[in-house]
Amino acid sequence: MVYPILVTGGTGTLGSELVPRLLAAGRTVRILSRSARPNTEGVDYVVGDLETGDGIDAAVAGAEIVVHAAGSAKGDAAKAETLVSALRRAGIARHLLYMSVVGADTTPVVSSIDRSTLGYFEAKRKAELLVSGSGIPFTTLRATQFHSFFVAIVELGLRLPFVPSFAGFRYQPVDVRDVAQRLAELTLREPEGLVEEIGGPRVYPMEDLLKDYLRAIGRKRLVVPMPIPGAQPERNVPVQTSRSTTRPESAHGKSSWPKSLRPRHLTNRSLEPDCGLPKADQRAHASAHAPRPSPPDQKI
Ligand SMILES: NC(=O)c1ccc[n+]([C@@H]2O[C@H](COP(=O)([O-])OP(=O)(O)OC[C@H]3O[C@@H](n4cnc5c(N)ncnc54)[C@H](OP(=O)(O)O)[C@@H]3O)[C@@H](O)[C@H]2O)c1
């Protein structure tokens, strides 16, 4: 009997691109979610919460291949620990895939101030170590930020008088579909350990990304660069130019940021398959009549 592939985070931005690719490869999928949802063809939902541990033993029962793509701004180490413990108790997993972030191992998080702003990276690194030390054969993929990350910041800024940007930060946004494709391929192969990272085709100053997106949706807001506190300067490791957010040598993502924002992507029909943004954002875009953003010209 071929068991379904368990996907945590299967309802998220990445997971909702990953699951159809696994189905297209002829696999069935079990999705762990905190909310009950109706099953669909090839997909069963199980309710569970990786923060509390509720429902996790039932979710992992029979799972040989597990993709851990659930995550949130805080607490990813604890979520990984809950999952790994349940998988070890069940004792049959033969491939655990973990979705991590570029910078997990290269972002210095030492002080409590670092932790308050960059603690996400520390949690992802702890989760990586839990996975690699679990005794379960594993594959860990790190990606740069998805396009949806910048969309979320703009949407936050639209509720504020300005859009906050992190002063001096540069990013290499990657289309989530490129990440999902790579993760699907890895899921269907044997465990490979820590694999090469994936980033988008180009690096941009964060301000440019936010301004591009504002232009694309036809909205005006001041973009205000804000210094991110932390002890990096003391150790002479300027996080904004460090290896925290970019991997130019791993620019495997095909779809660039400006391409994703072309006006032809701002219609209901074309957005659905092509823009790489979450459904809620797609609906917001679809109602916007936007001018074409001028592609940022910096290549760093
Ligand atoms: N977004 C980025 O730019 C980026 C970049 C690199 C790596 N990553 C990593 O990629 C993974 C997916 O990111 P994403 O942007 O797709 O996330 P997302 O859209 O925010 O979705 C989060 C997913 O995690 C699940 N989840 C959250 N807390 C949970 C809990 N306590 N128990 C069970 N499930 C929980 C949610 O499921 P329910 O709401 O259905 O319960 C949802 O499916 C994360 O590990 C993230 O760290 C993200």
The ligand as a Tripos MOL2 file, in Angstrom:
@<TRIPOS>MOLECULE
LIG
   48    52     1     0     0
SMALL
NO_CHARGES

@<TRIPOS>ATOM
      1 N1          7.1990   33.1160    3.1360 N.am      1 LIG1
      2 C1          8.5040   33.2210    2.8810 C.2       1 LIG1
      3 O1          9.0000   34.2320    2.3710 O.2       1 LIG1
      4 C2          9.4030   32.0400    3.2220 C.ar      1 LIG1
      5 C3         10.7350   32.0380    2.7730 C.ar      1 LIG1
      6 C4         11.5490   30.9460    3.0770 C.ar      1 LIG1
      7 C5         11.0540   29.8910    3.8410 C.ar      1 LIG1
      8 N2          9.7530   29.9350    4.2620 N.ar      1 LIG1
      9 C6          9.2570   28.8180    5.0490 C.3       1 LIG1
     10 O2          8.3410   28.0980    4.2320 O.3       1 LIG1
     11 C7          7.3170   27.5310    5.0420 C.3       1 LIG1
     12 C8          5.9620   27.9140    4.4570 C.3       1 LIG1
     13 O3          5.8450   29.3250    4.4530 O.3       1 LIG1
     14 P1          4.5030   30.0060    3.8700 P.3       1 LIG1
     15 O4          4.8720   31.4120    3.5110 O.co2     1 LIG1
     16 O5          3.8850   29.1210    2.8550 O.co2     1 LIG1
     17 O6          3.6050   30.0430    5.1820 O.3       1 LIG1
     18 P2          2.1120   30.5830    5.3220 P.3       1 LIG1
     19 O7          1.5300   30.9340    4.0030 O.co2     1 LIG1
     20 O8          2.1450   31.6130    6.3900 O.co2     1 LIG1
     21 O9          1.3290   29.3160    5.8530 O.3       1 LIG1
     22 C9          1.6200   28.8000    7.1160 C.3       1 LIG1
     23 C10         1.1880   27.3510    7.1410 C.3       1 LIG1
     24 O10         1.6220   26.7820    8.3840 O.3       1 LIG1
     25 C11         0.5350   26.1380    8.9970 C.3       1 LIG1
     26 N3          0.6720   26.3170   10.4410 N.ar      1 LIG1
     27 C12         1.0270   27.4410   11.1080 C.ar      1 LIG1
     28 N4          1.0450   27.2190   12.4310 N.ar      1 LIG1
     29 C13         0.6900   25.9100   12.6020 C.ar      1 LIG1
     30 C14         0.5200   25.0940   13.7490 C.ar      1 LIG1
     31 N5          0.6970   25.5750   14.9970 N.pl3     1 LIG1
     32 N6          0.1630   23.8130   13.5620 N.ar      1 LIG1
     33 C15        -0.0410   23.3180   12.3190 C.ar      1 LIG1
     34 N7          0.1110   24.0580   11.1890 N.ar      1 LIG1
     35 C16         0.4640   25.3350   11.3420 C.ar      1 LIG1
     36 C17        -0.7160   26.8280    8.4850 C.3       1 LIG1
     37 O11        -1.7800   25.8910    8.4850 O.3       1 LIG1
     38 P3         -3.2730   26.2240    9.0040 P.3       1 LIG1
     39 O12        -3.4170   27.7110    9.0500 O.co2     1 LIG1
     40 O13        -4.1500   25.5690    7.9750 O.co2     1 LIG1
     41 O14        -3.3610   25.5700   10.3270 O.co2     1 LIG1
     42 C18        -0.3110   27.1760    7.0520 C.3       1 LIG1
     43 O15        -0.5750   26.0980    6.1790 O.3       1 LIG1
     44 C19         7.5600   28.0550    6.4570 C.3       1 LIG1
     45 O16         8.2610   27.0800    7.1940 O.3       1 LIG1
     46 C20         8.4550   29.2650    6.2530 C.3       1 LIG1
     47 O17         9.2970   29.5120    7.3700 O.3       1 LIG1
     48 C21         8.9180   30.9670    3.9590 C.ar      1 LIG1
@<TRIPOS>BOND
     1     1     2 1
     2     2     3 2
     3     2     4 1
     4     4     5 ar
     5     4    48 ar
     6     5     6 ar
     7     6     7 ar
     8     7     8 ar
     9     8     9 1
    10     8    48 ar
    11     9    10 1
    12     9    46 1
    13    10    11 1
    14    11    12 1
    15    11    44 1
    16    12    13 1
    17    13    14 1
    18    14    15 2
    19    14    16 1
    20    14    17 1
    21    17    18 1
    22    18    19 2
    23    18    20 1
    24    18    21 1
    25    21    22 1
    26    22    23 1
    27    23    24 1
    28    23    42 1
    29    24    25 1
    30    25    26 1
    31    25    36 1
    32    26    27 ar
    33    26    35 ar
    34    27    28 ar
    35    28    29 ar
    36    29    30 ar
    37    29    35 ar
    38    30    31 1
    39    30    32 ar
    40    32    33 ar
    41    33    34 ar
    42    34    35 ar
    43    36    37 1
    44    36    42 1
    45    37    38 1
    46    38    39 2
    47    38    40 1
    48    38    41 1
    49    42    43 1
    50    44    45 1
    51    44    46 1
    52    46    47 1
@<TRIPOS>SUBSTRUCTURE
     1 LIG1         1 GROUP 0 **** ****
